C-alpha cells in the first residue's frame, strides 16, 4: 500500500511539473518567436497593441496548465488524504480555477463556454471601423 501511495504522490507532482513546464514553454516560445520587448511594444495595423492580437498563443497553454493543476489537486486530495478539510479546500481551489478558466475563455472567444459559437458573418460590428466595413 505504501508503494501505491508514493506512486500516486509522484504522479501528482509530475502532473504539476508538467503544468509549470507548459507555462514556461509558452512564455519562452512567445519571447523567442516574437521578441520579448518588440512583441510588447509593437502595434498592429488596426491600432491595437500587439499583445491583444496574440493573446491566444499564451491563453491556450495557460488553460491547459490550469486543467492539469486541477487534475493534480483532485488526485492528491481524493486518493491520498480525503479529509473534510482537504475536500473543502479542493472545492474552493476548483471554484477559483474554474472561474479563471471561464474568464480566459471569455477573453479569447468573446463568449462564455456554454454559449453557442456565433459565426463571423452573424456577429454585430463592435467598432466604427467594423460598422463601416460591415455591409449585410
DAVENCOR-V29816 format. One line per field, one symbol per residue. ss: DSSP state (a for helix, b for strand, c for the rest). Layout:
BEGIN
ss = ???
END
This chain:
BEGIN
ss = caaaaaaaaaaaaaaaaaaaaaaaaaaaaaaaaacaaaaaacbcccccbaaaacaaaaaaaaaaaaaaaaaaaaaaaaaacccaaaaaaaaaaaaaaaaaaaaaaaaaaccccccccccaaacccccaaaaaaccc
END
